Amino acid sequence: MRLLIAITILASGHYYIWLRFVAAAELPTAVHTIATIAIALLAPSLPLASFYLRRLPRTKAMPYVWLAYTWFGFAVYLLCAAAVTHLVCAVAEVDPRSAAIVGVAAAAATVIYGLVHVARGPFVRRQRIVLPTLPAAADGYTIVQLTDVHIGPLLGEAFAADVVAKVNALAPDLIVITGDLVDGHLHELRRHIEPMRGLRARDGVYAVTGNHEYHWDANAWLEHLRSLGIRTLRNQHVTIHDAFELAGVDDSTATEDIPAALAGKNAALPVILLAHHPRVITRAVAAGVDLQLSGHTHGGQLLPLGWLSRLFDPHVSGLARFGTTWLYVSEGTGFWGPPMRVGTSSEIALLTLARA
């Protein structure tokens, strides 16, 4: 049923794009034919990319995956442009062909901006978070949060090395990774994830699972991460520098267990919880967590998709307060799907803890 719904949405969206930018534009016969064939061939590219990604070696699948994901991003903005130009033509005396030209040009410009924005790499987003119960000696403690790096079909060794260099330049006290670090088979990505071995922080590097780890044998990946010097928290907690309790839970689609993660914690210290999904916040508040660090949403990655994200998560980007609990949601260090960002940014979050 889900597959049928997805196929119906894809087919309907592409048909609407064809109606507004091919049929209604009254293109010359040759252009009309080429555009129709192109849309028909590209319409099923996204599900086919997922199929090939699991069955072909990464190097062979990459060109097709790049084309499919880029087209999907383009189709999102063509669909938005189609709706806007349709409305304009309905309420004003605007030539459909002229409207189609403007709509396609606007969508293309948006996609080019999104591609260039991603190509610049992640930037450092700084955020100060007040935890009144933080010990005085820990005032000014710094945490770098990485999340949704998605080392996989389109992001590899060079991207990972760039992230590591930028993180180490910040000289953080602690580094945490809140899921979706990888997006592929271990045997294909072993070389590409290797730079993560170089992450350096005084109090170490800790990680939890996201939903994507479970697509690619989470246990094998977690064992490999430990060999890279990255400690994994699976419904567990550790005391960090006598400053706070750092707890981590498995992804909420798997075996998340907050009570187990907090069992035996020091009640005098604040609790920082690593949880991939922001929606865990309701359970974190009930458990008395002081700060939850999450990812998953990518901030929506492509506006207006961020508006849709709010239907599924209570908060999609930045810092927010839920009762007595802070929630920080990173927009993600890498990207998933279309290699572009519009209205959002790839980020390395530098979080500074303060008493007041």
Contacts in CASP RR format, 6 or more apart in sequence:
PFRMAT RR
TARGET T0000
AUTHOR 0000-0000-0000
METHOD contacts of the structure
MODEL  1
MRLLIAITILASGHYYIWLRFVAAAELPTAVHTIATIAIALLAPSLPLAS
FYLRRLPRTKAMPYVWLAYTWFGFAVYLLCAAAVTHLVCAVAEVDPRSAA
IVGVAAAAATVIYGLVHVARGPFVRRQRIVLPTLPAAADGYTIVQLTDVH
IGPLLGEAFAADVVAKVNALAPDLIVITGDLVDGHLHELRRHIEPMRGLR
ARDGVYAVTGNHEYHWDANAWLEHLRSLGIRTLRNQHVTIHDAFELAGVD
DSTATEDIPAALAGKNAALPVILLAHHPRVITRAVAAGVDLQLSGHTHGG
QLLPLGWLSRLFDPHVSGLARFGTTWLYVSEGTGFWGPPMRVGTSSEIAL
LTLARA
6 47 0 8 1.000
7 47 0 8 1.000
10 43 0 8 1.000
10 44 0 8 1.000
10 46 0 8 1.000
10 47 0 8 1.000
11 43 0 8 1.000
13 75 0 8 1.000
13 79 0 8 1.000
14 39 0 8 1.000
14 40 0 8 1.000
14 42 0 8 1.000
14 43 0 8 1.000
14 75 0 8 1.000
16 79 0 8 1.000
16 82 0 8 1.000
17 39 0 8 1.000
17 75 0 8 1.000
17 78 0 8 1.000
17 79 0 8 1.000
17 82 0 8 1.000
18 35 0 8 1.000
18 36 0 8 1.000
18 39 0 8 1.000
19 82 0 8 1.000
20 81 0 8 1.000
20 82 0 8 1.000
20 85 0 8 1.000
20 86 0 8 1.000
20 96 0 8 1.000
20 100 0 8 1.000
21 35 0 8 1.000
21 78 0 8 1.000
21 82 0 8 1.000
21 100 0 8 1.000
21 103 0 8 1.000
21 104 0 8 1.000
22 32 0 8 1.000
22 35 0 8 1.000
22 36 0 8 1.000
22 39 0 8 1.000
24 89 0 8 1.000
24 96 0 8 1.000
24 97 0 8 1.000
24 100 0 8 1.000
25 96 0 8 1.000
25 97 0 8 1.000
25 100 0 8 1.000
25 101 0 8 1.000
26 96 0 8 1.000
26 97 0 8 1.000
27 35 0 8 1.000
27 97 0 8 1.000
42 68 0 8 1.000
42 71 0 8 1.000
42 75 0 8 1.000
45 64 0 8 1.000
45 67 0 8 1.000
45 68 0 8 1.000
45 71 0 8 1.000
45 72 0 8 1.000
46 68 0 8 1.000
46 69 0 8 1.000
46 71 0 8 1.000
46 72 0 8 1.000
48 64 0 8 1.000
48 68 0 8 1.000
49 61 0 8 1.000
49 64 0 8 1.000
49 65 0 8 1.000
49 68 0 8 1.000
49 69 0 8 1.000
52 61 0 8 1.000
52 64 0 8 1.000
52 65 0 8 1.000
53 61 0 8 1.000
53 65 0 8 1.000
53 153 0 8 1.000
53 184 0 8 1.000
57 188 0 8 1.000
58 152 0 8 1.000
58 153 0 8 1.000
58 184 0 8 1.000
58 188 0 8 1.000
58 189 0 8 1.000
61 153 0 8 1.000
62 153 0 8 1.000
62 154 0 8 1.000
65 153 0 8 1.000
65 154 0 8 1.000
66 153 0 8 1.000
66 154 0 8 1.000
66 339 0 8 1.000
69 154 0 8 1.000
69 337 0 8 1.000
69 338 0 8 1.000
69 339 0 8 1.000
70 111 0 8 1.000
70 115 0 8 1.000
70 338 0 8 1.000
70 339 0 8 1.000
70 340 0 8 1.000
72 337 0 8 1.000
72 338 0 8 1.000
73 111 0 8 1.000
73 302 0 8 1.000
73 338 0 8 1.000
73 340 0 8 1.000
74 107 0 8 1.000
74 108 0 8 1.000
74 111 0 8 1.000
76 302 0 8 1.000
76 305 0 8 1.000
76 338 0 8 1.000
77 106 0 8 1.000
77 107 0 8 1.000
77 110 0 8 1.000
77 111 0 8 1.000
77 342 0 8 1.000
78 103 0 8 1.000
78 104 0 8 1.000
78 107 0 8 1.000
80 107 0 8 1.000
80 304 0 8 1.000
81 103 0 8 1.000
81 104 0 8 1.000
81 106 0 8 1.000
81 107 0 8 1.000
82 103 0 8 1.000
84 103 0 8 1.000
85 94 0 8 1.000
85 96 0 8 1.000
85 99 0 8 1.000
85 100 0 8 1.000
85 102 0 8 1.000
85 103 0 8 1.000
88 94 0 8 1.000
88 99 0 8 1.000
89 96 0 8 1.000
89 99 0 8 1.000
110 342 0 8 1.000
111 340 0 8 1.000
113 340 0 8 1.000
113 342 0 8 1.000
114 340 0 8 1.000
114 341 0 8 1.000
114 342 0 8 1.000
115 339 0 8 1.000
115 340 0 8 1.000
117 340 0 8 1.000
117 341 0 8 1.000
117 342 0 8 1.000
117 345 0 8 1.000
118 334 0 8 1.000
118 335 0 8 1.000
118 339 0 8 1.000
118 340 0 8 1.000
118 341 0 8 1.000
118 346 0 8 1.000
121 159 0 8 1.000
121 162 0 8 1.000
121 334 0 8 1.000
121 346 0 8 1.000
122 163 0 8 1.000
122 166 0 8 1.000
122 332 0 8 1.000
122 333 0 8 1.000
122 334 0 8 1.000
122 345 0 8 1.000
122 346 0 8 1.000
122 347 0 8 1.000
122 348 0 8 1.000
123 345 0 8 1.000
123 346 0 8 1.000
123 347 0 8 1.000
123 348 0 8 1.000
124 166 0 8 1.000
124 170 0 8 1.000
124 347 0 8 1.000
124 348 0 8 1.000
124 349 0 8 1.000
124 350 0 8 1.000
125 330 0 8 1.000
125 331 0 8 1.000
125 345 0 8 1.000
125 347 0 8 1.000
125 348 0 8 1.000
125 349 0 8 1.000
125 350 0 8 1.000
126 350 0 8 1.000
126 352 0 8 1.000
127 318 0 8 1.000
127 319 0 8 1.000
127 328 0 8 1.000
127 349 0 8 1.000
127 350 0 8 1.000
127 351 0 8 1.000
127 352 0 8 1.000
128 351 0 8 1.000
128 352 0 8 1.000
128 354 0 8 1.000
129 291 0 8 1.000
129 319 0 8 1.000
129 326 0 8 1.000
129 328 0 8 1.000
129 351 0 8 1.000
129 352 0 8 1.000
129 353 0 8 1.000
129 354 0 8 1.000
130 354 0 8 1.000
130 355 0 8 1.000
130 356 0 8 1.000
131 244 0 8 1.000
131 270 0 8 1.000
131 290 0 8 1.000
131 291 0 8 1.000
131 326 0 8 1.000
131 353 0 8 1.000
131 354 0 8 1.000
131 355 0 8 1.000
132 355 0 8 1.000
132 356 0 8 1.000
133 268 0 8 1.000
133 269 0 8 1.000
133 270 0 8 1.000
133 290 0 8 1.000
134 141 0 8 1.000
134 243 0 8 1.000
134 244 0 8 1.000
134 270 0 8 1.000
134 353 0 8 1.000
134 354 0 8 1.000
134 355 0 8 1.000
135 242 0 8 1.000
135 243 0 8 1.000
135 269 0 8 1.000
136 355 0 8 1.000
137 242 0 8 1.000
137 243 0 8 1.000
138 241 0 8 1.000
138 242 0 8 1.000
138 243 0 8 1.000
138 244 0 8 1.000
138 353 0 8 1.000
139 353 0 8 1.000
139 354 0 8 1.000
139 355 0 8 1.000
140 352 0 8 1.000
140 353 0 8 1.000
140 354 0 8 1.000
141 173 0 8 1.000
141 174 0 8 1.000
141 241 0 8 1.000
141 243 0 8 1.000
141 244 0 8 1.000
141 352 0 8 1.000
141 353 0 8 1.000
142 170 0 8 1.000
142 171 0 8 1.000
142 172 0 8 1.000
142 173 0 8 1.000
142 174 0 8 1.000
142 350 0 8 1.000
142 351 0 8 1.000
142 352 0 8 1.000
142 353 0 8 1.000
143 172 0 8 1.000
143 173 0 8 1.000
143 174 0 8 1.000
143 175 0 8 1.000
143 176 0 8 1.000
143 272 0 8 1.000
143 293 0 8 1.000
143 350 0 8 1.000
143 351 0 8 1.000
143 352 0 8 1.000
143 353 0 8 1.000
144 167 0 8 1.000
144 170 0 8 1.000
144 172 0 8 1.000
144 174 0 8 1.000
144 175 0 8 1.000
144 176 0 8 1.000
144 201 0 8 1.000
144 348 0 8 1.000
144 349 0 8 1.000
144 350 0 8 1.000
144 351 0 8 1.000
145 175 0 8 1.000
145 176 0 8 1.000
145 177 0 8 1.000
145 178 0 8 1.000
145 293 0 8 1.000
145 328 0 8 1.000
145 330 0 8 1.000
145 348 0 8 1.000
145 349 0 8 1.000
145 351 0 8 1.000
146 163 0 8 1.000
146 167 0 8 1.000
146 175 0 8 1.000
146 176 0 8 1.000
146 177 0 8 1.000
146 178 0 8 1.000
146 181 0 8 1.000
146 330 0 8 1.000
146 332 0 8 1.000
146 333 0 8 1.000
146 348 0 8 1.000
146 349 0 8 1.000
147 177 0 8 1.000
147 178 0 8 1.000
147 179 0 8 1.000
147 180 0 8 1.000
147 276 0 8 1.000
147 293 0 8 1.000
147 294 0 8 1.000
147 295 0 8 1.000
147 296 0 8 1.000
147 330 0 8 1.000
147 332 0 8 1.000
147 333 0 8 1.000
147 349 0 8 1.000
148 179 0 8 1.000
148 180 0 8 1.000
148 295 0 8 1.000
148 296 0 8 1.000
148 298 0 8 1.000
148 330 0 8 1.000
148 332 0 8 1.000
148 333 0 8 1.000
148 334 0 8 1.000
148 335 0 8 1.000
148 336 0 8 1.000
149 155 0 8 1.000
149 159 0 8 1.000
149 160 0 8 1.000
149 163 0 8 1.000
149 177 0 8 1.000
149 180 0 8 1.000
149 181 0 8 1.000
149 182 0 8 1.000
149 332 0 8 1.000
149 333 0 8 1.000
149 334 0 8 1.000
150 180 0 8 1.000
150 181 0 8 1.000
150 182 0 8 1.000
150 183 0 8 1.000
150 212 0 8 1.000
150 334 0 8 1.000
150 335 0 8 1.000
150 336 0 8 1.000
151 159 0 8 1.000
151 160 0 8 1.000
151 181 0 8 1.000
151 182 0 8 1.000
151 183 0 8 1.000
151 189 0 8 1.000
151 192 0 8 1.000
151 193 0 8 1.000
152 182 0 8 1.000
152 183 0 8 1.000
152 184 0 8 1.000
152 189 0 8 1.000
152 192 0 8 1.000
153 183 0 8 1.000
153 184 0 8 1.000
154 335 0 8 1.000
154 337 0 8 1.000
154 339 0 8 1.000
155 192 0 8 1.000
155 334 0 8 1.000
155 335 0 8 1.000
156 189 0 8 1.000
156 192 0 8 1.000
157 191 0 8 1.000
157 192 0 8 1.000
157 194 0 8 1.000
157 195 0 8 1.000
159 334 0 8 1.000
160 192 0 8 1.000
160 193 0 8 1.000
160 194 0 8 1.000
160 195 0 8 1.000
160 196 0 8 1.000
161 195 0 8 1.000
163 195 0 8 1.000
163 333 0 8 1.000
163 348 0 8 1.000
164 195 0 8 1.000
164 196 0 8 1.000
164 198 0 8 1.000
164 199 0 8 1.000
166 348 0 8 1.000
167 175 0 8 1.000
167 199 0 8 1.000
167 348 0 8 1.000
168 198 0 8 1.000
168 199 0 8 1.000
168 200 0 8 1.000
170 348 0 8 1.000
170 350 0 8 1.000
172 201 0 8 1.000
172 202 0 8 1.000
172 350 0 8 1.000
173 201 0 8 1.000
173 202 0 8 1.000
173 203 0 8 1.000
173 241 0 8 1.000
174 201 0 8 1.000
174 202 0 8 1.000
174 203 0 8 1.000
174 204 0 8 1.000
174 205 0 8 1.000
174 206 0 8 1.000
174 240 0 8 1.000
174 246 0 8 1.000
175 199 0 8 1.000
175 201 0 8 1.000
175 204 0 8 1.000
175 205 0 8 1.000
175 206 0 8 1.000
176 205 0 8 1.000
176 206 0 8 1.000
176 207 0 8 1.000
176 246 0 8 1.000
176 274 0 8 1.000
176 293 0 8 1.000
177 205 0 8 1.000
177 206 0 8 1.000
177 207 0 8 1.000
177 208 0 8 1.000
177 230 0 8 1.000
178 207 0 8 1.000
178 208 0 8 1.000
178 210 0 8 1.000
178 274 0 8 1.000
178 275 0 8 1.000
178 276 0 8 1.000
178 293 0 8 1.000
178 294 0 8 1.000
178 295 0 8 1.000
178 330 0 8 1.000
179 207 0 8 1.000
179 208 0 8 1.000
179 209 0 8 1.000
179 210 0 8 1.000
179 212 0 8 1.000
179 213 0 8 1.000
179 251 0 8 1.000
179 276 0 8 1.000
179 295 0 8 1.000
179 296 0 8 1.000
180 210 0 8 1.000
180 211 0 8 1.000
180 212 0 8 1.000
180 213 0 8 1.000
180 276 0 8 1.000
180 295 0 8 1.000
180 296 0 8 1.000
180 336 0 8 1.000
181 193 0 8 1.000
181 196 0 8 1.000
181 207 0 8 1.000
181 213 0 8 1.000
181 221 0 8 1.000
181 225 0 8 1.000
182 189 0 8 1.000
182 193 0 8 1.000
182 212 0 8 1.000
182 213 0 8 1.000
182 216 0 8 1.000
182 221 0 8 1.000
183 212 0 8 1.000
183 215 0 8 1.000
183 216 0 8 1.000
183 336 0 8 1.000
184 215 0 8 1.000
184 216 0 8 1.000
185 216 0 8 1.000
185 217 0 8 1.000
186 216 0 8 1.000
186 217 0 8 1.000
186 220 0 8 1.000
186 221 0 8 1.000
186 224 0 8 1.000
190 224 0 8 1.000
193 224 0 8 1.000
193 228 0 8 1.000
194 228 0 8 1.000
196 225 0 8 1.000
196 228 0 8 1.000
196 230 0 8 1.000
197 228 0 8 1.000
197 229 0 8 1.000
199 205 0 8 1.000
199 230 0 8 1.000
202 241 0 8 1.000
203 240 0 8 1.000
203 241 0 8 1.000
204 231 0 8 1.000
205 229 0 8 1.000
205 230 0 8 1.000
205 231 0 8 1.000
206 230 0 8 1.000
206 231 0 8 1.000
206 232 0 8 1.000
206 233 0 8 1.000
206 238 0 8 1.000
206 246 0 8 1.000
206 248 0 8 1.000
206 274 0 8 1.000
207 225 0 8 1.000
207 230 0 8 1.000
207 231 0 8 1.000
207 232 0 8 1.000
207 233 0 8 1.000
207 274 0 8 1.000
208 232 0 8 1.000
208 233 0 8 1.000
208 234 0 8 1.000
208 248 0 8 1.000
208 249 0 8 1.000
208 250 0 8 1.000
208 251 0 8 1.000
208 274 0 8 1.000
208 275 0 8 1.000
208 276 0 8 1.000
209 218 0 8 1.000
209 222 0 8 1.000
209 232 0 8 1.000
209 234 0 8 1.000
209 250 0 8 1.000
209 251 0 8 1.000
209 254 0 8 1.000
209 276 0 8 1.000
210 251 0 8 1.000
210 253 0 8 1.000
210 276 0 8 1.000
210 277 0 8 1.000
210 296 0 8 1.000
211 251 0 8 1.000
211 253 0 8 1.000
211 254 0 8 1.000
211 276 0 8 1.000
211 277 0 8 1.000
211 296 0 8 1.000
212 336 0 8 1.000
213 221 0 8 1.000
213 222 0 8 1.000
213 251 0 8 1.000
214 251 0 8 1.000
214 253 0 8 1.000
214 254 0 8 1.000
218 254 0 8 1.000
222 232 0 8 1.000
222 234 0 8 1.000
225 232 0 8 1.000
226 232 0 8 1.000
231 238 0 8 1.000
233 246 0 8 1.000
233 247 0 8 1.000
233 248 0 8 1.000
233 249 0 8 1.000
233 261 0 8 1.000
233 274 0 8 1.000
234 248 0 8 1.000
234 249 0 8 1.000
234 250 0 8 1.000
234 255 0 8 1.000
235 248 0 8 1.000
235 249 0 8 1.000
235 250 0 8 1.000
235 255 0 8 1.000
235 256 0 8 1.000
235 257 0 8 1.000
235 258 0 8 1.000
235 260 0 8 1.000
235 261 0 8 1.000
236 247 0 8 1.000
236 248 0 8 1.000
236 260 0 8 1.000
236 261 0 8 1.000
237 245 0 8 1.000
237 246 0 8 1.000
237 247 0 8 1.000
237 248 0 8 1.000
237 261 0 8 1.000
237 262 0 8 1.000
237 264 0 8 1.000
237 265 0 8 1.000
237 271 0 8 1.000
238 245 0 8 1.000
238 246 0 8 1.000
239 245 0 8 1.000
239 246 0 8 1.000
239 266 0 8 1.000
239 269 0 8 1.000
240 246 0 8 1.000
242 269 0 8 1.000
243 269 0 8 1.000
243 353 0 8 1.000
244 269 0 8 1.000
244 270 0 8 1.000
244 271 0 8 1.000
244 272 0 8 1.000
244 290 0 8 1.000
244 353 0 8 1.000
245 262 0 8 1.000
245 265 0 8 1.000
245 266 0 8 1.000
245 269 0 8 1.000
245 270 0 8 1.000
245 271 0 8 1.000
245 272 0 8 1.000
246 272 0 8 1.000
246 274 0 8 1.000
247 258 0 8 1.000
247 261 0 8 1.000
247 262 0 8 1.000
247 265 0 8 1.000
247 271 0 8 1.000
247 272 0 8 1.000
247 273 0 8 1.000
247 274 0 8 1.000
247 289 0 8 1.000
248 261 0 8 1.000
248 273 0 8 1.000
248 274 0 8 1.000
248 275 0 8 1.000
249 256 0 8 1.000
249 257 0 8 1.000
249 258 0 8 1.000
249 261 0 8 1.000
249 273 0 8 1.000
249 274 0 8 1.000
249 275 0 8 1.000
249 280 0 8 1.000
250 256 0 8 1.000
250 257 0 8 1.000
251 276 0 8 1.000
251 277 0 8 1.000
252 275 0 8 1.000
252 276 0 8 1.000
252 277 0 8 1.000
252 279 0 8 1.000
252 280 0 8 1.000
253 277 0 8 1.000
256 275 0 8 1.000
256 280 0 8 1.000
258 273 0 8 1.000
258 280 0 8 1.000
258 283 0 8 1.000
258 284 0 8 1.000
258 287 0 8 1.000
258 289 0 8 1.000
259 287 0 8 1.000
261 273 0 8 1.000
262 271 0 8 1.000
262 287 0 8 1.000
262 289 0 8 1.000
265 271 0 8 1.000
270 290 0 8 1.000
270 291 0 8 1.000
271 287 0 8 1.000
271 288 0 8 1.000
271 289 0 8 1.000
271 290 0 8 1.000
271 291 0 8 1.000
272 289 0 8 1.000
272 290 0 8 1.000
272 291 0 8 1.000
272 292 0 8 1.000
272 293 0 8 1.000
273 280 0 8 1.000
273 284 0 8 1.000
273 289 0 8 1.000
273 291 0 8 1.000
273 292 0 8 1.000
273 293 0 8 1.000
274 292 0 8 1.000
274 293 0 8 1.000
275 284 0 8 1.000
275 292 0 8 1.000
275 293 0 8 1.000
275 294 0 8 1.000
276 294 0 8 1.000
276 295 0 8 1.000
276 296 0 8 1.000
277 294 0 8 1.000
277 295 0 8 1.000
277 296 0 8 1.000
277 313 0 8 1.000
278 292 0 8 1.000
278 294 0 8 1.000
278 295 0 8 1.000
278 296 0 8 1.000
278 297 0 8 1.000
278 313 0 8 1.000
278 314 0 8 1.000
278 315 0 8 1.000
278 316 0 8 1.000
278 327 0 8 1.000
278 329 0 8 1.000
279 312 0 8 1.000
279 313 0 8 1.000
279 314 0 8 1.000
280 292 0 8 1.000
280 294 0 8 1.000
281 292 0 8 1.000
281 294 0 8 1.000
281 314 0 8 1.000
281 315 0 8 1.000
281 322 0 8 1.000
281 325 0 8 1.000
281 327 0 8 1.000
282 314 0 8 1.000
282 322 0 8 1.000
284 292 0 8 1.000
284 322 0 8 1.000
284 325 0 8 1.000
284 327 0 8 1.000
285 322 0 8 1.000
285 323 0 8 1.000
285 324 0 8 1.000
285 325 0 8 1.000
288 324 0 8 1.000
288 325 0 8 1.000
289 325 0 8 1.000
290 324 0 8 1.000
290 325 0 8 1.000
290 326 0 8 1.000
291 325 0 8 1.000
291 326 0 8 1.000
291 327 0 8 1.000
291 328 0 8 1.000
292 325 0 8 1.000
292 326 0 8 1.000
292 327 0 8 1.000
292 328 0 8 1.000
293 328 0 8 1.000
293 330 0 8 1.000
293 351 0 8 1.000
294 327 0 8 1.000
294 328 0 8 1.000
294 329 0 8 1.000
294 330 0 8 1.000
295 329 0 8 1.000
295 330 0 8 1.000
295 331 0 8 1.000
295 332 0 8 1.000
296 313 0 8 1.000
296 329 0 8 1.000
297 306 0 8 1.000
297 309 0 8 1.000
297 313 0 8 1.000
297 316 0 8 1.000
297 317 0 8 1.000
297 329 0 8 1.000
297 331 0 8 1.000
298 331 0 8 1.000
298 332 0 8 1.000
298 335 0 8 1.000
298 336 0 8 1.000
298 344 0 8 1.000
299 306 0 8 1.000
299 309 0 8 1.000
299 316 0 8 1.000
299 317 0 8 1.000
299 329 0 8 1.000
299 331 0 8 1.000
299 332 0 8 1.000
299 344 0 8 1.000
300 306 0 8 1.000
300 308 0 8 1.000
300 309 0 8 1.000
300 316 0 8 1.000
300 317 0 8 1.000
300 331 0 8 1.000
300 344 0 8 1.000
301 331 0 8 1.000
301 335 0 8 1.000
301 336 0 8 1.000
301 338 0 8 1.000
301 341 0 8 1.000
301 342 0 8 1.000
301 344 0 8 1.000
302 338 0 8 1.000
302 340 0 8 1.000
302 341 0 8 1.000
302 342 0 8 1.000
302 343 0 8 1.000
302 344 0 8 1.000
303 342 0 8 1.000
303 343 0 8 1.000
303 344 0 8 1.000
306 316 0 8 1.000
306 344 0 8 1.000
309 316 0 8 1.000
310 316 0 8 1.000
313 329 0 8 1.000
314 320 0 8 1.000
314 322 0 8 1.000
314 327 0 8 1.000
315 322 0 8 1.000
315 327 0 8 1.000
315 329 0 8 1.000
316 329 0 8 1.000
317 329 0 8 1.000
317 331 0 8 1.000
317 344 0 8 1.000
318 328 0 8 1.000
318 329 0 8 1.000
318 330 0 8 1.000
318 331 0 8 1.000
319 326 0 8 1.000
319 327 0 8 1.000
319 328 0 8 1.000
320 326 0 8 1.000
320 327 0 8 1.000
320 328 0 8 1.000
320 329 0 8 1.000
321 327 0 8 1.000
328 349 0 8 1.000
328 351 0 8 1.000
330 347 0 8 1.000
330 349 0 8 1.000
331 344 0 8 1.000
331 345 0 8 1.000
331 346 0 8 1.000
331 347 0 8 1.000
332 346 0 8 1.000
332 347 0 8 1.000
333 346 0 8 1.000
333 347 0 8 1.000
333 348 0 8 1.000
334 346 0 8 1.000
335 341 0 8 1.000
335 346 0 8 1.000
END
